[in-house]
C-alpha cells in the first residue's frame, strides 16, 4: 500500500494474506514495513493506512490482522495499541547468511 500526497509517496506498508491452520483455518492479514515520511508524520497518514488495511482484511475475509514492531519503537507500539492491537506473542527471528 502506498499513501500519496500531491503525487508524492509519503507512506507505505506491505500487506500479505496468509492462510492459517489455527482458528479453524482462518485467513490472517500480515502488515509489514509500515513507514510514514518524517515530514508527514503526525498528520494521521499512518492511521488512515491502517484503516485501509483493516478494510482490505475484511474484503479478503481475514479474521486476524497481525504485525510485529521492534521493542525499541515505543511510539509505534503506542500507535498500534491505540488502534486496538494487543501484544500477544514474543517474536523471534534468525538471520541466515
MARKOL-644220 format. One line per field, with one value per residue: residue in three letters; z, y, x of N, C-alpha, C in turn. Coordinates in steps of 0.05 Angstrom, whole numbers, always signed. Each point is the difference from the previous one (the first is absolute). Example, Ala and Ser with C-alpha at 12.3 -4.5 7.8 and 13.67 -1.06 7.14 Angstrom:
residues 2
residu ALA;SER
nZ +156;-14
nY -114;+21
nX +264;-7
caZ +0;+1
caY +24;+24
caX -18;+16
cZ +0;+14
cY +24;+22
cX +18;-15
END
This chain:
residues 97
residu UNK;UNK;UNK;UNK;UNK;UNK;UNK;UNK;UNK;UNK;UNK;UNK;UNK;UNK;UNK;UNK;UNK;UNK;UNK;UNK;UNK;UNK;UNK;UNK;UNK;UNK;UNK;UNK;UNK;UNK;UNK;UNK;UNK;UNK;UNK;UNK;UNK;UNK;UNK;UNK;UNK;UNK;UNK;UNK;UNK;UNK;UNK;UNK;UNK;UNK;UNK;UNK;UNK;UNK;UNK;UNK;UNK;UNK;UNK;UNK;UNK;UNK;UNK;UNK;UNK;UNK;UNK;UNK;UNK;UNK;UNK;UNK;UNK;UNK;UNK;UNK;UNK;UNK;UNK;UNK;UNK;UNK;UNK;UNK;UNK;UNK;UNK;UNK;UNK;UNK;UNK;UNK;UNK;UNK;UNK;UNK;UNK
nZ +0;-15;+18;-15;-3;-16;-5;+25;-1;+20;-8;+14;-8;+8;-16;+17;-16;+23;-11;+19;+14;+14;+21;-2;-5;+18;-15;-1;+8;-13;+18;-20;+7;+23;-17;+15;-22;+11;-24;+0;+19;+15;-25;+17;-14;+21;+13;-20;-1;+27;-1;-20;+16;+20;-16;-8;+26;+5;-20;+14;+17;+4;+19;-7;+12;-11;+18;-6;+23;-6;+19;-15;-17;+22;-16;-15;+22;+9;-24;-1;+25;-8;-20;+24;-8;+5;+19;-18;-15;+6;-16;-18;-6;-22;-1;-24;+2
nY -23;+19;+18;+15;+21;+12;-25;+5;-21;-1;-23;-21;-22;-23;-9;-21;-13;-11;-24;-5;-17;+21;+1;-26;+4;+19;+20;+6;+25;-3;+19;+9;+8;+6;+19;+22;+15;+5;+12;-24;-6;-11;-9;-21;+2;-5;+15;+17;-4;+1;+21;+8;-6;+11;+20;+0;-2;+17;+14;-8;+7;+17;-17;-1;+23;-5;+8;+6;+9;+14;-14;+10;-6;+13;+21;-18;-11;+25;+6;-23;+4;+25;-14;-10;+2;-25;+4;-20;+6;-16;+19;-17;+4;-12;+13;-7;-7
nX +17;-9;+9;-17;+16;-18;-6;+5;+17;-18;-10;+9;-12;+9;-20;-1;-17;-3;+0;-17;+14;+8;-15;-2;+26;-2;-7;+26;+0;+22;+6;+15;+24;-12;-3;+3;+3;+24;+1;-11;+18;-19;-3;+1;+22;+15;-16;+0;+26;+1;-16;+16;+21;-14;-6;+26;+7;-19;+10;+22;-20;+21;+5;+25;+7;+24;+17;+25;+10;+21;+10;+19;-19;+4;+6;+13;+10;+3;+10;+13;+8;+4;+11;+5;+26;+5;+18;-3;+22;+20;+8;+7;+25;+8;+23;-6;+25
caZ +0;-2;+6;-15;+5;-22;-19;+13;+18;+27;+18;-12;+17;-15;+10;-10;+10;+7;+8;+26;+10;+26;+0;-20;-27;-7;-14;+15;-15;+12;-8;+4;-13;+2;+1;-9;-3;+24;-4;+0;+24;+16;-16;-1;-24;+9;+10;-24;-13;+16;-4;-27;+3;+13;-21;-18;+14;-1;-28;-5;+20;+21;+27;+18;-12;+18;-8;+21;+1;+16;+28;+5;-12;+20;-12;-18;+17;+9;-23;-6;+22;-2;-21;+9;+0;+26;+0;+8;-4;-1;-26;-2;-27;-4;-25;-15;-17
caY +23;+25;+25;+22;+28;+17;-16;-9;-23;+9;-23;-27;-24;-25;-16;-27;-18;-26;-21;-10;-25;+6;+13;-14;+5;+28;+16;+22;+21;+8;+27;+3;+23;+24;+24;+26;+19;+17;+26;-3;-13;+16;+10;-22;-16;-28;-9;-5;-24;-23;-4;-12;-28;-14;-3;-20;-25;-8;-8;-26;-18;-5;+3;+10;+18;-3;+13;+0;+25;-1;+6;+27;+20;+5;+16;-17;-18;+15;+4;-25;-6;+19;-11;-25;-22;-9;-15;-26;-20;+9;-6;-9;-3;-9;+10;-20;+13
caX -17;+15;-15;+10;-9;+8;+16;+25;-4;+6;-3;-2;+0;-2;-22;+0;-20;+11;-18;+10;-12;-12;-26;-17;+8;-6;+20;+12;+14;+26;+8;+29;+13;-16;+17;-11;+22;+2;-12;-29;-9;-18;-23;-19;+4;+3;-26;-17;+10;-9;-29;-2;+9;-22;-21;+10;-2;-28;-7;+12;-11;+19;-11;+21;+20;+23;+25;+21;+14;+24;-4;+11;-18;-21;-21;-15;-17;-23;-17;-14;-19;-22;-17;-12;+18;+9;+25;-9;+20;+27;+11;+28;+10;+28;+11;+15;+20
cZ +0;+7;-16;+9;-22;-19;+12;+19;+28;+20;-15;+21;-19;+12;-13;+13;+4;+7;+25;+7;+27;-4;-24;-29;-10;-15;+18;-19;+16;-10;+7;-13;+1;+3;-10;+0;+23;-3;+0;+24;+17;-15;-5;-25;+7;+10;-24;-15;+15;-5;-28;+1;+13;-20;-20;+13;-1;-28;-7;+19;+21;+28;+19;-17;+20;-11;+22;-1;+19;+29;+7;-10;+18;-12;-19;+15;+11;-22;-6;+22;-2;-22;+6;+0;+29;-3;+11;-2;+2;-27;+1;-29;+0;-27;-13;-19;-23
cY +25;+23;+22;+26;+17;-15;-11;-23;+10;-22;-26;-21;-23;-17;-28;-16;-28;-19;-13;-26;+5;+16;-10;+8;+28;+13;+23;+20;+8;+27;+3;+27;+25;+24;+24;+19;+19;+27;-2;-15;+20;+11;-22;-18;-30;-11;-6;-25;-25;-6;-11;-29;-17;-6;-22;-28;-10;-9;-27;-21;-8;+5;+12;+18;-1;+16;-3;+28;-3;+9;+28;+22;+5;+16;-17;-19;+14;+5;-25;-7;+18;-10;-27;-24;-7;-15;-28;-22;+12;-8;-8;-1;-9;+10;-22;+14;-18
cX +18;-19;+13;-11;+11;+20;+26;-7;+9;-3;-2;-6;-5;-21;+2;-22;+12;-22;+12;-14;-14;-27;-17;+7;-5;+23;+9;+11;+25;+7;+30;+9;-17;+18;-15;+24;+0;-14;-31;-11;-17;-24;-21;+2;+3;-26;-18;+10;-9;-30;-5;+8;-22;-22;+8;-3;-29;-8;+11;-9;+20;-12;+20;+19;+23;+24;+20;+12;+24;-6;+10;-18;-24;-23;-18;-17;-24;-20;-17;-20;-25;-20;-12;+17;+8;+26;-6;+22;+28;+12;+30;+8;+28;+8;+17;+19;+8
END
